[in-house]
Amino acid sequence: MPVSIPFDNSYARLPEGFFAAQAPQPVRSPRLVAFNDDLARLLGIAAGDATEMAQVFGGNTVPQGAEPLAQLYAGHQFGQYNPQLGDGRAVLLGETVGTDGQRRDIQLKGSGRTPFSRMGDGRAWLGPVLREYVVSEAMHALGIPTTRALAAVETGEEVIRETVLPGAVLTRVASSHLRVGTFQVFASRGQIDRLKRLTGYAIARHYPDADGPMALLAAVRDAQAVLIAQWMGVGFIHGVMNTDNCAISGETIDYGPCAFLDVYHPDTVFSSIDRHGRYAYSNQPGIAVWNLAQLATALIQQFDDPAAAVEEATGIVHAMPSLIEQAWLRIFRAKIGITTPRDGDDAMITDLLARMAAGQADFTNTFRALAGERAHDQFTDPAAFDQWAEGWQARLADEPDPQAVMRAANPAFVPRNHRIEQMISAAVGGDYAPFERLNAVLAHPFEDQPDHADLARPPTPDEVVPATFCGT
């Protein structure tokens, strides 16, 4: 039975300067190792047998209706502007309008060289493919806007990084792959007609109620403000918040050196390429504002009098820190069981976080334990928590159902870094049981699942993952 995908491709109808037509490059012996049946049904995809799906999602067979292309974009990478990036190892097969009426991209990641590959090989190795599959689906289950994983395929070929590694291809699904960098490339080149065309396309696709470029900027701001607060609420560290990894849809995109906090500290960095902590956990709100400012700089280029738009754009950008703070406070209030705001709540929350940092408390387990009676066990000095808890318990006295609020706000399970690394090591050796188990447990992160309690355990000293790496 052939794979049937109901393509309806809008990006491919844009002028050729927005992309390069590019078919995926075939691989030696594709083998399907994961397929997301629930997502496939949402997309309206009729799946074939495993052999046929491996051919399609490995890049060997271009399905009927696809119009494969590599998108053009630029971006600031660790603060330095790169005037041309683009999909160097990804091909957008096309788009579908799902059973929920939403349009989504279907993209192969690791599908070979494109005109934007520069010196890269266009491939991905198995580890980052499985990491993105697990973490993106976990983020979805946590209720955080994200790209999603449809399929993972082993290629039967080797990929050279620091060593020889097994190759793989990920099929990624997104509301779109439009990034801040997509706007930057046309603005920096002075291609104003293309910038206007892109702006209109983005509004129609994502924010149809937005009336013009500044309304688009405000809509992106609002979506990103909530997203960043949600990241903070689960202890997620993106690791590469470059403008080419900032989706205007407000979805989390690109799970390269991402990680989740174990022991809480605001300055935590995992990414091996973030040598100065630019994208540390606590810096993420500020970087989101910086990225929005780059989008504003690009968008105002299309005005006949850009100077007149600067004041409006500046006001939109300057409002973002407050919006992030409001969303953060709403999320963290719920994490400590509060639904009726009062003055002083922010101080109570920041006091707890400071004590967690000093007491080397596990982020996820501490908040989860607040709904029970053992939260102080997470601290090297339990008395520090007990002192804080006196005022907190008094604050909860008038809350209607704080235990239920906390259990709904605080997951029992997140994709812990050491479990991801253990899963990857097992898969490289041919054992996919840990991968399948992680996906099953993380699909229900707010349930206790006592049979899988070991997945909620922080790493032992010899299991700690000190650094995470990009797939390239």
Secondary structure, DSSP 8 states (H G I E B T S, - for coil): ---B--B--SGGGS-GGGEEE------SS-EEEEE-HHHHHHHT-B---HHHHHHHHTTSS--TT---EEE---EEETTEEES----SSEEEEEEEE-TTS-EEEEEEESB---TT-TT--SBEEHHHHHHHHHHHHHHHHTT--B-EEEEEEEEEEEEESSSEEEEEEEEEEES---BHHHHHHHHHHT-HHHHHHHHHHHHHHH-TT--SHHHHHHHHHHHHHHHHHHHHHHTEE-S---GGG-BTTS-B---SS-EE-SB--TT---BTT-TT-TT-GGGHHHHHHHHHHHHHHHHGGGSSSHHHHHHHHHHHHHTHHHHHHHHHHHHHHHHTT--S--TTHHHHHHHHHHHHHHTT-BHHHHHHHTTSS-GGGGSSSHHHHHHHHHHHHHHGGG-S-HHHHHHHHS-S----HHHHHHHHHHHHTT--HHHHHHHHHHTSTTS--GGGGGGGS---GGG----B----
